[in-house]
Amino acid sequence: MLGVTTRDGRNRIVEQAEERSLHIDHDLCQKARSELTNPRLRLSAEMAWMPGVSPRMAEKLVMSLLDDPISARSERELPELARANFMAAAIELISANESAPSVADYIHTFARVVEHIDSEDVLRDINEDRAISGFPEVRGVEVIDEELSARRKSYRNALKQLLDSMDPGKLVETMTDAVVMATDNGHEQGPTLIHELVDTYELETQGFLQKEYENIGALVESVKDAAPRGERAVAPIIDKLDKIARNWDRVAQPIQLSARSRGIDHKHSRDVAYELRELGIELHNEYGMLDQAHRMTEILQELFAELPEVAERLGEDAEVIAGLRNQERERIENKEKWERDITYQAEIGMVFKDTLSISSKGVYWKGRGYPLESISRVRWGGVRHSINGIPSGTNYTIAFGDNKSEQVVQLSKESIYIGFIEAFWRAVCARLMFYMVEALEKGQSFSFGDMKVKDGAVILVKHKFLGSEQILLGWHDVQVWSADGNFSIGSKNDKKIYGSSSYISDWNTHLIEQIIRSGFKKGVSKLSDTFK
C-alpha cells in the first residue's frame, strides 16, 4: 500500500504515506503509517511479510505469484516463516482447475513448512531488519509466539477458504490425499496444521455423517426384518447398505486417518463398524446366511482398517456373541474341529525364547500348564507407545489364572497376540461367561474395577467434591462405553455416577462387557436372560 520495505525508516514511511494519500484512500494510508511506525503494531505486519528476505527478493517473489501460484511450494531457500507466508498468499490464487492430488500435495508441503517455523529464527530475522530501519529490537520470543499463533490461525482460514471453494467430491478427495501424505496413511503423527484442518472438516461434515449413520441404522433394521424371509430378501438391502457404508467411509476417511495417527479411534466410525459386525453375526448365527455374513466381514475389513481397536479388542470371529450356546454344542458334537480351533502355539522372545501354547490339554507358558477347566480369570490388552509423538510400537499383555495362581505373558507381536486370543476365547472365555451368567442368576455378584455387577442391577460410585457414595441402578438406567483402555458404565441421568474397569489390569472385564452388551441388544432387565 505504501511502497515501503522492512528496512525503510520512520521518515521514509511517513513520506510515502503522505505521497500515497494523494492517490488512494487517505484514512487507509494513515492507518498503515500508524501501524508501521508503532514498534508493537509493526510486529504483526513484519511477521505477515517475509522476515529474513531482502526487499528486492521479496518484490520478485510477489510478482511471481501471479504467474504460477502452485509453484510457491518449490521456493525452498526461504526462511520458514517467509516461505509459509509466501505459500499462504499463493493459496488464494490457486486455480479452481488444479487437480485434487496437486492441491493436496501443496497443503501437505505447506503444513510441514508451518510445523518447522522456529520463534528464535523469526526473532533474529526481524531484529536484523529493525537494526537497518532504526526501529527498536523485539525483546524475547514471547511476543513472537503470540503473533505466530495469529499467523497459524490465518493459515487455517486460508486453507479453509480454498477447500470451501471446491465441489464436495473434490474437497473430500483433496482432504483424504493430504492426510494420507501428511500421516503416512495414519501411521505417523503428522503436522499440527493438518489435524486442526481435519477437526474443522469433521465439524462441517457432522451433519452429513449423522444422516448417513441414521440411514445405515435404518437399513440394518430392514435387513433384520427381511432375514426371516431368506437370503433373497436380504441381499438387495445389503447392496444398499454396502453403498451407503462406502459413501460414509469416503467422507470419514480423513477423520479416521487423522485419529489413527493420534492413537485414537473415530467414535462414529467405530459405532458403524460394530453395528455392521453385529449384523453379520446375527445373519450367520440365527439364519445360517454364511455368504452374507462373510460379505459383511469383507466390508468391515475394507472400510474400517483404520480402526485397530475393532480387531484388537474383539479378538473373536463372527460366531461368538449371538451364538455362544450353539458353539458350545458344536464343540461337543465335533470335538476334532473344536480342538483344531483352540490349538495355537508360538515362541516369544528375541534370544531366550519361551513357548506359549493352548490346546484341549490346557494352556502352557514357561513350562507350566493350566487345564482349561481350571482357568477362572483372564485379562488382556495392548498399550501403544510413541517417541516425540511418533508411534514406536505396541506392547501386549495376556494374563490368566486359576483360584491359586496366575501367569502374565508380555509380547510385542500383534499376530501372536491376536492368534492366541482367538483360540483362548473359544477354549476358555465362552465357558467363563456361561458360568458368570448362571452365578448371577443364583444371586451371586461380581466386582470389576470400582463397579459391582448383579443380575438385575449394578452398583456404581457417585463422585462428589467431598467424598463419594455407592448407587444401585437397574440396567435400563445405565449406558456403557469404552475409552482409554477401560470399559465404563454410567448413569443415563447423572454424569457424576459412573464406574470403570480396565481391560488390561482387571480380571474378566472383556467377558462382562460382552455379556452386558449382548443383554442390552436383547433389551433384557436381567443379565441371566442374555443367552436364553
KETI-977507 format. One record per residue (C-alpha): residue in one letter; x, y, z. Coordinates in steps of 0.05 Angstrom, whole numbers, padded with zeros to 5 digits, always signed. Example, Ala and Ser with C-alpha at 12.3 -4.5 7.8 and 13.67 -1.06 7.14 Angstrom:
A+00246-00090+00156/S+00273-00021+00143/
//
This chain:
M+00000+00000+00000/L+00055+00050+00018/G+00110+00022-00026/V+00160+00015+00032/T+00203-00043+00055/T+00220-00074+00122/R+00286-00036+00120/D+00257+00034+00109/G+00259+00081+00169/R+00205+00122+00202/N+00216+00184+00158/R+00211+00144+00094/I+00146+00112+00118/V+00115+00180+00135/E+00136+00210+00068/Q+00107+00152+00029/A+00042+00154+00069/E+00034+00228+00052/E+00051+00215-00021/R+00004+00156-00030/S-00054+00191+00006/L-00059+00237-00054/H-00077+00178-00098/I-00112+00127-00054/D-00156+00130+00009/H-00125+00179+00058/D-00150+00142+00121/L-00122+00076+00097/C-00054+00107+00085/Q-00053+00140+00154/K-00074+00075+00186/A-00018+00038+00150/R+00032+00092+00171/S+00009+00086+00244/E+00017+00011+00244/L+00086+00012+00212/T+00114+00066+00257/N+00089+00036+00322/P+00140-00017+00343/R+00088-00063+00375/L+00037-00058+00319/R+00092-00062+00267/L+00109-00133+00290/S+00044-00161+00262/A+00059-00132+00194/E+00131-00155+00196/M+00111-00226+00213/A+00057-00227+00158/W+00111-00207+00107/M+00176-00243+00093/P+00225-00236+00151/G+00297-00252+00132/V+00286-00239+00057/S+00317-00178+00023/P+00268-00125-00004/R+00289-00139-00076/M+00278-00214-00069/A+00211-00203-00034/E+00187-00159-00091/K+00209-00211-00142/L+00172-00266-00105/V+00108-00226-00100/M+00109-00213-00175/S+00119-00287-00189/L+00055-00307-00151/L+00010-00284-00207/D+00045-00327-00259/D+00045-00395-00224/P+00019-00395-00151/I+00024-00471-00144/S+00099-00467-00155/A+00106-00428-00090/R+00119-00495-00056/S+00185-00500-00095/E+00217-00439-00061/R+00258-00480-00012/E+00313-00429+00003/L+00269-00381+00042/P+00266-00377+00118/E+00207-00419+00144/L+00161-00362+00164/A+00174-00324+00100/R+00162-00388+00060/A+00097-00402+00099/N+00071-00331+00086/F+00090-00335+00012/M+00054-00402+00005/A-00007-00376+00044/A-00012-00318-00005/A-00007-00366-00063/I-00065-00407-00035/E-00114-00351-00052/L-00091-00353-00125/I-00094-00429-00137/S-00137-00444-00198/A-00203-00480-00189/N-00179-00527-00244/E-00119-00551-00204/S-00125-00626-00192/A-00141-00653-00122/P-00074-00691-00116/S-00035-00628-00134/V-00073-00585-00084/A-00066-00640-00030/D+00009-00642-00041/Y+00012-00566-00035/I-00028-00569+00031/H+00018-00624+00057/T+00081-00585+00039/F+00052-00521+00069/A+00034-00556+00135/R+00105-00584+00140/V+00134-00514+00130/V+00089-00484+00184/E+00108-00541+00231/H+00182-00522+00226/I+00176-00447+00240/D+00224-00430+00297/S+00210-00370+00342/E+00283-00356+00354/D+00297-00354+00279/V+00239-00306+00268/L+00263-00261+00325/R+00333-00258+00294/D+00308-00242+00224/I+00261-00187+00248/N+00314-00154+00291/E+00364-00155+00234/D+00315-00114+00192/R+00300-00068+00251/A+00373-00054+00261/I+00375-00026+00190/S+00308+00012+00194/G+00323+00043+00261/F+00265+00013+00300/P+00277-00016+00370/E+00292-00091+00374/V+00239-00140+00396/R+00257-00166+00465/G+00245-00241+00477/V+00207-00294+00438/E+00142-00288+00479/V+00112-00235+00433/I+00137-00274+00373/D+00099-00335+00398/E+00036-00294+00406/E+00040-00269+00335/L+00056-00338+00308/S-00009-00363+00339/A-00046-00310+00300/R-00008-00328+00237/R-00026-00402+00244/K-00099-00382+00251/S-00094-00343+00186/Y-00062-00403+00152/R-00121-00447+00174/N-00170-00396+00148/A-00134-00392+00081/L-00137-00468+00073/K-00209-00470+00095/Q-00228-00418+00042/L-00191-00458-00011/L-00229-00522+00008/D-00295-00486+00013/S-00287-00463-00059/M-00286-00536-00084/D-00344-00580-00101/P-00357-00633-00047/G-00326-00691-00085/K-00261-00654-00098/L-00259-00628-00027/V-00263-00698+00002/E-00211-00724-00046/T-00164-00667-00030/M-00171-00675+00045/T-00161-00750+00041/D-00099-00744-00002/A-00069-00690+00043/V-00080-00731+00107/V-00053-00795+00074/M+00011-00758+00054/A+00019-00720+00119/T+00008-00781+00165/D+00036-00837+00122/N-00034-00866+00117/G-00047-00856+00191/H+00018-00887+00216/E+00054-00821+00234/Q+00031-00763+00277/G+00034-00711+00221/P+00036-00634+00225/T-00010-00598+00274/L-00040-00556+00219/I-00065-00618+00183/H-00101-00644+00246/E-00131-00575+00260/L-00157-00574+00189/V-00186-00643+00198/D-00221-00621+00262/T-00254-00565+00223/Y-00272-00613+00167/E-00303-00661+00218/L-00348-00605+00246/E-00372-00586+00176/T-00386-00658+00155/Q-00420-00677+00220/G-00490-00666+00192/F-00476-00710+00131/L-00444-00765+00172/Q-00501-00764+00223/K-00552-00770+00168/E-00515-00828+00135/Y-00506-00860+00204/E-00582-00859+00212/N-00591-00887+00142/I-00543-00944+00159/G-00582-00959+00223/A-00648-00960+00185/L-00620-01008+00133/V-00592-01053+00187/E-00661-01058+00217/S-00690-01072+00147/V-00641-01129+00138/K-00662-01158+00205/D-00736-01152+00187/A-00724-01186+00119/A-00679-01241+00147/P-00735-01290+00165/R-00756-01289+00091/G-00690-01315+00068/E-00626-01294+00033/R-00661-01268-00030/A-00698-01217+00012/V-00635-01196+00048/A-00586-01190-00010/P-00614-01127-00044/I-00618-01090+00022/I-00546-01107+00037/D-00528-01079-00032/K-00557-01012-00010/L-00523-01018+00058/D-00456-01031+00024/K-00464-00969-00020/I-00482-00923+00038/A-00426-00951+00082/R-00376-00937+00027/N-00403-00867+00019/W-00397-00857+00095/D-00325-00883+00094/R-00305-00839+00035/V-00324-00776+00073/A-00300-00801+00141/Q-00233-00827+00115/P-00192-00763+00131/I-00221-00762+00202/Q-00205-00836+00212/L-00133-00829+00188/S-00121-00766+00230/A-00150-00801+00291/R-00108-00864+00279/S-00044-00823+00273/R-00060-00792+00341/G-00072-00860+00373/I-00147-00856+00378/D-00208-00882+00340/H-00263-00841+00306/K-00323-00857+00351/H-00377-00853+00297/S-00337-00899+00251/R-00326-00947+00308/D-00401-00948+00323/V-00417-00962+00250/A-00365-01018+00248/Y-00394-01052+00310/E-00465-01045+00284/L-00446-01078+00218/R-00406-01132+00254/E-00465-01149+00298/L-00510-01154+00237/G-00462-01204+00204/I-00461-01245+00268/E-00537-01247+00272/L-00545-01267+00199/H-00497-01325+00209/N-00517-01350+00277/E-00593-01341+00274/Y-00607-01351+00200/G-00548-01391+00174/M-00531-01339+00120/L-00457-01353+00117/D-00446-01318+00049/Q-00478-01253+00072/A-00442-01256+00139/H-00377-01265+00102/R-00394-01206+00057/M-00406-01162+00119/T-00337-01183+00144/E-00305-01163+00079/I-00339-01095+00081/L-00313-01084+00152/Q-00242-01104+00133/E-00241-01059+00073/L-00274-00997+00101/F-00252-00996+00174/A-00179-01018+00171/E-00162-00952+00204/L-00195-00974+00269/P-00146-01022+00304/E-00190-01027+00366/V-00244-01064+00326/A-00195-01120+00310/E-00151-01114+00373/R-00203-01111+00428/L-00253-01160+00399/G-00208-01219+00386/E-00265-01263+00366/D-00296-01281+00300/A-00369-01275+00279/E-00392-01340+00314/V-00389-01318+00387/I-00434-01261+00410/A-00503-01285+00390/G-00487-01360+00383/L-00448-01379+00445/R-00495-01437+00464/N-00495-01464+00393/Q-00419-01460+00392/E-00415-01499+00457/R-00459-01554+00429/E-00417-01556+00366/R-00354-01567+00407/I-00386-01629+00437/E-00413-01655+00371/N-00349-01642+00333/K-00291-01648+00382/E-00239-01654+00328/K-00258-01588+00296/W-00262-01554+00364/E-00192-01579+00382/R-00164-01550+00317/D-00198-01484+00331/I-00168-01477+00400/T-00098-01502+00383/Y-00045-01448+00378/Q+00029-01445+00393/A+00083-01391+00386/E+00152-01375+00411/I+00162-01309+00448/G+00228-01274+00460/M+00287-01248+00420/V+00344-01292+00446/F+00318-01336+00502/K+00252-01359+00475/D+00192-01386+00515/T+00134-01425+00485/L+00062-01402+00494/S+00011-01455+00473/I-00061-01473+00481/S-00098-01537+00463/S-00150-01583+00492/K-00097-01605+00542/G-00092-01535+00572/V-00053-01470+00569/Y+00023-01474+00576/W+00072-01418+00589/K+00145-01425+00610/G+00134-01499+00623/R+00075-01491+00670/G+00007-01517+00649/Y-00064-01497+00667/P-00121-01545+00649/L-00175-01506+00611/E-00228-01520+00662/S-00184-01494+00719/I-00177-01424+00690/S-00224-01376+00726/R-00197-01307+00707/V-00170-01274+00645/R-00148-01205+00622/W-00112-01177+00561/G-00098-01113+00523/G-00047-01071+00487/V-00012-01005+00502/R+00012-00962+00445/H+00078-00924+00455/S+00108-00864+00419/I+00173-00825+00419/N+00165-00750+00408/G+00095-00761+00383/I+00116-00815+00333/P+00085-00885+00345/S+00140-00934+00366/G+00100-00998+00373/T+00051-01033+00419/N+00064-01077+00480/Y+00012-01131+00492/T-00006-01166+00557/I-00043-01232+00565/A-00057-01258+00634/F-00095-01318+00661/G-00100-01357+00725/D-00137-01406+00768/N-00160-01395+00840/K-00089-01402+00867/S-00040-01371+00817/E-00034-01332+00754/Q+00011-01324+00693/V+00027-01260+00656/V+00053-01260+00584/Q+00086-01198+00555/L+00097-01193+00479/S+00103-01144+00422/K+00079-01184+00362/E+00007-01167+00344/S-00002-01231+00303/I+00015-01275+00362/Y-00029-01234+00408/I-00090-01239+00362/G-00078-01312+00344/F-00074-01333+00417/I-00134-01291+00439/E-00177-01321+00384/A-00162-01392+00407/F-00165-01371+00480/W-00235-01341+00471/R-00263-01406+00443/A-00227-01451+00493/V-00238-01412+00558/C-00278-01348+00553/A-00344-01377+00528/R-00346-01425+00587/L-00330-01370+00637/M-00385-01326+00610/F-00436-01382+00618/Y-00411-01392+00689/M-00418-01318+00705/V-00489-01314+00678/E-00510-01376+00717/A-00478-01349+00781/L-00513-01282+00772/E-00580-01317+00765/K-00567-01353+00831/G-00556-01286+00867/Q-00480-01280+00864/S-00448-01213+00847/F-00380-01196+00815/S-00334-01136+00823/F-00299-01104+00764/G-00255-01044+00779/D-00298-00998+00822/M-00364-01030+00798/K-00404-01086+00828/V-00447-01125+00779/K-00511-01161+00800/D-00562-01198+00757/G-00612-01141+00754/A-00571-01081+00773/V-00502-01051+00781/I-00471-01012+00839/L-00433-00951+00816/V-00397-00893+00851/K-00427-00823+00854/H-00367-00777+00852/K-00374-00715+00895/F-00329-00656+00911/L-00320-00683+00981/G-00326-00758+00987/S-00368-00807+00947/E-00425-00856+00955/Q-00448-00921+00923/I-00511-00920+00879/L-00553-00980+00857/L-00581-00974+00786/G-00621-01021+00742/W-00595-01040+00673/H-00646-00996+00637/D-00619-00935+00676/V-00546-00940+00652/Q-00505-00935+00589/V-00438-00966+00572/W-00377-00943+00533/S-00303-00958+00521/A-00248-00906+00528/D-00175-00901+00548/G-00168-00976+00556/N-00229-00982+00603/F-00299-01010+00599/S-00345-00960+00633/I-00417-00959+00659/G-00452-00894+00677/S-00520-00867+00695/K-00562-00840+00638/N-00586-00783+00681/D-00527-00764+00725/K-00457-00755+00697/K-00427-00760+00766/I-00449-00832+00774/Y-00402-00880+00737/G-00352-00935+00744/S-00299-00968+00702/S-00256-01030+00695/S-00190-01036+00658/Y-00186-01087+00602/I-00112-01098+00614/S-00109-01095+00690/D-00176-01120+00717/W-00197-01193+00712/N-00253-01214+00665/T-00270-01144+00641/H-00275-01167+00569/L-00325-01221+00589/I-00373-01179+00629/E-00372-01127+00573/Q-00395-01179+00523/I-00449-01204+00570/I-00475-01133+00583/R-00472-01110+00510/S-00508-01174+00488/G-00560-01163+00542/F-00571-01091+00521/K-00580-01113+00449/K-00636-01160+00472/G-00665-01108+00519/V-00662-01153+00580/S-00671-01127+00651/K-00631-01185+00680/L-00564-01208+00653/S-00583-01281+00666/D-00633-01274+00608/T-00579-01254+00558/F-00565-01322+00528/K-00633-01355+00538/
//
